[in-house]
Amino acid sequence: MKQRLVVVGNGMAGARTVEEILARGGDFAITMFGDEPYGNYNRIMLSNLLAGVEDEAGIFLNDLSWYADNGITLHAGTRIERIDRFAKTVYTADGTPTPYDKLIIATGSSAWVPPIKGIRLPGRGYHQGVFVFRTLDDTRAMIRYAREHERAVVIGGGLLGLEAARGLQNHLDHVTLLHAASHLMNAQLNERAGKTLQRIVEQKLGIEVVVDATTTEILGRHAVTGVRLSDGRVIACDVVVVAAGIRPNSQVAADSGLVVERGIVVDDQMRVQDEDDIYAVGECAQHRGQVYGLVAPLWEQAKVLADHLTGADPDAAYHGSRVATKLKVAGVDVASMGLQLPEREDDELLEFAEPGKGVYSNVVIRDGRLVGATLVGDTRKAAFLMQAFDLGLPLPEERAELLFDLGGPPAEVSPAEMADDAQVCNCNGVSKGTICATVTAGCKTVGGVMDKTRAGKGCGTCRPLVQRIVGWATGGEVEEDPAASWYVPGVPMPKPELMAAIRRHELKSVSAVFATLVPGGTEDAKSKMGLASLLKMMWGDEYIDERDARFINDRVHANIQRDGTFSVVPQMKGGVTTPAQLRRIAEVAEKHDVPMVKLTGGQRIDLLGVPKEKLPQIWADLDMPSGYAYAKSFRTVKTCVGSDFCRFGVGDSTALGIALEERYQGIEGPGKMKLAVTGCPRNCAEAYVKDIGVVAIDGAKWEIYVGGAAGAHVRKGDLLATVSSAAEVVQLTGRFLQYYRENGNWLERTYAFVPRVGIDKIRAIVVDDAQAIAADLDAAMDAAIAAYRDPWRERTDPVTPGQFRTSLPLTVLPRVPVRA
């Protein structure tokens, strides 16, 4: 008769331990109990779910069928209230007994909620608008509530708080992060690293951060209206998320007479102290005085427990974990291991900081061995440092080589150099050996390996390494992942096939695409904006606009700023304006008390700091068209003064630039499109580095360049054609844009599209009509132009009642005078 194994806890540690037991051939009759009414899911991925970059199906590690397939009896949504150690029986809340021969406690941890006045209401639980961030149900509730509100406060500046703040930005206009300590992630980072992280979070992500901030009261009678800090400050908000830390769930063990200190005390075999048949694993377990909140130690514990319980290795022992982790925290690369700073006088410290670029690095060396390292913003050296930390590798004499490529260790350790047991994915505990074994078993696509092993399915920072290992393990014969060709991740079709299906079924809304083309009709949040852009390009004025398929910028036709206000950029065709237009802009800025008026790089004027509710009134007072400074669309045409005034000009760049902007204004695309026309090869309008750049040359001719860039990427455009008239420039510009619109991948800028397709092929199609589709491209562009509507006209007829709903008071930003 099989031994009865009962597992109390169906979270990541409990399910992983059962997986390890099954992998070792453990022959048990297994019964599992879990508080939540689901299978096992990856709690780390809840932040991606909150941010809208992952759906619920994508975070589950073991669905309900896995339990049935492995003969496991799962009691989901059932809490164990008592353990009778002497009768070897566990009892549920209603008194139902379940006997065991061996018991594993994997109850994990729960959110710690500080004793803040008003955070709970008698008989009602948490105050309306207050949430913790720990479970799938917590995340669902936050998403539902946040959609109808404006401003959030997140209490806690650790890993979980930062992830919650980043995720909430997808649903709310403004997020403030409060942290009681003096710097972010103080448990993992030293002060300089924490301050560097704060700078990135504030300046690049637009999250307001307040440190040394102790929350003393939640304000609001019926629902949250703000929080009060210990220094008396009040921060207005209508959502509060508490992410202040976690505490081991050890109460059932304590109530049942087991030894509990910070967690359930275990020995090196993960047995509970003084118990031969009871084990504890994961965040609820305390081993040699340590309780671990990261996943890597949990995987190590699960392996030892499984070895011991199944007899696969009776001498297996857990000696604690050297905590080293590489994560993407709220979109920022962070690696941390061992000591934050030196602890002894003879410890060596190497430290580098470049605050302006958001980079901080340090290493701590003791007796010639690496005992600590911290990397923020640039983690290229993390792979070598983590190996040196884990394995005690010899260090270079020139210590600077640990942080910089000066002929020392490479920035990335090659797969061939990695040991089989080297951990690749910290989030899911996947080693190089596991990845290679999966490839050997016949899986030779990167996506397939990730699905089977879960490597890269956590924070995502290890995905490039996973790709390299798969490539190495296959001998360079990686098979193409079918999903890599999909236009958007939620619809299993490449773009040409997707467009054909949309036309065949006459699908004119995003919801219709999901309902018709996706098995089960499952909607994917990450895919909606790409589908909306595609449908609008294909159907023009027949497209059915569903506003939940747009990001905030496209819902309100303005670019959101870090403080929750918006910028208003009216159209100035070719960068040309009039005294009357300038006067009107100045008067509107004064009338509405606009904090900043600034010239843009595209030769326009930007009104910054406009509250959302003021947008319609400002648009009306300006009485100018939208400049599309916020959309994945045709943006603007930059021009020089051309031949009328410039002594070097050989072509009227200004007139041509205006003609291009008038014709193609607001045209949607896979990515934004910036143009320029310059009147001579001196290139004052920087035409060579635009998506489309037009240059006047001698002989009354124009050169047309495509695929240029001068932002995060720098690329000189490729010469598409040399033509003899402005009319030809206008026609070829539209034809190229339409070809790009029909064939570019979602979010693929022209600087990637042109080299991917090849300029020779593009020239043959767009200029020479080699595929006999030029007339079709021209007609499709004509239809798109005919369907154009200025989005700022929605000021008189909002699409949804809350489109321009009044926001709560915003943070006051520094003011710049708009007129003397």
Secondary structure as UniProt FT lines:
FT   STRAND          3..8
FT   HELIX           12..23
FT   TURN            24..25
FT   STRAND          28..34
FT   STRAND          40..41
FT   HELIX           43..45
FT   HELIX           46..51
FT   HELIX           56..59
FT   STRAND          60..62
FT   HELIX           64..69
FT   TURN            70..71
FT   STRAND          73..76
FT   STRAND          80..84
FT   TURN            85..88
FT   STRAND          89..92
FT   TURN            93..94
FT   STRAND          97..99
FT   STRAND          102..105
FT   STRAND          109..111
FT   STRAND          120..121
FT   TURN            122..124
FT   STRAND          125..126
FT   TURN            128..129
FT   STRAND          130..132
FT   HELIX           136..146
FT   TURN            147..148
FT   STRAND          151..155
FT   HELIX           159..168
FT   TURN            169..171
FT   STRAND          174..178
FT   TURN            184..188
FT   HELIX           191..203
FT   TURN            204..205
FT   STRAND          208..210
FT   STRAND          215..219
FT   STRAND          226..229
FT   TURN            230..231
FT   STRAND          234..236
FT   STRAND          239..242
FT   STRAND          246..248
FT   HELIX           251..255
FT   TURN            256..257
FT   STRAND          264..266
FT   TURN            268..269
FT   STRAND          271..272
FT   TURN            273..274
FT   STRAND          278..280
FT   TURN            283..284
FT   STRAND          285..287
FT   TURN            288..289
FT   HELIX           295..310
FT   TURN            314..315
FT   STRAND          324..329
FT   TURN            330..331
FT   STRAND          332..338
FT   TURN            345..346
FT   STRAND          348..354
FT   HELIX           355..357
FT   STRAND          359..366
FT   TURN            367..368
FT   STRAND          369..376
FT   TURN            380..381
FT   HELIX           382..391
FT   HELIX           399..402
FT   HELIX           415..417
FT   TURN            420..421
FT   STRAND          423..425
FT   TURN            426..429
FT   STRAND          430..431
FT   HELIX           432..440
FT   TURN            441..442
FT   HELIX           446..453
FT   TURN            455..456
FT   TURN            461..462
FT   HELIX           463..473
FT   TURN            474..476
FT   HELIX           482..485
FT   TURN            489..490
FT   HELIX           495..505
FT   HELIX           510..517
FT   HELIX           519..521
FT   HELIX           525..527
FT   HELIX           528..539
FT   HELIX           540..542
FT   HELIX           547..549
FT   HELIX           552..556
FT   STRAND          559..560
FT   TURN            562..563
FT   STRAND          566..568
FT   HELIX           573..575
FT   HELIX           579..591
FT   TURN            592..593
FT   STRAND          596..599
FT   TURN            601..602
FT   STRAND          605..610
FT   HELIX           612..614
FT   HELIX           615..622
FT   STRAND          633..639
FT   TURN            642..645
FT   HELIX           653..664
FT   TURN            665..666
FT   STRAND          673..678
FT   TURN            681..682
FT   TURN            684..685
FT   HELIX           687..689
FT   STRAND          692..697
FT   TURN            698..700
FT   STRAND          701..706
FT   STRAND          709..710
FT   STRAND          714..715
FT   STRAND          718..723
FT   HELIX           726..743
FT   TURN            746..747
FT   HELIX           750..757
FT   HELIX           759..766
FT   TURN            770..771
FT   HELIX           774..786
FT   HELIX           791..795
FT   TURN            801..804
//
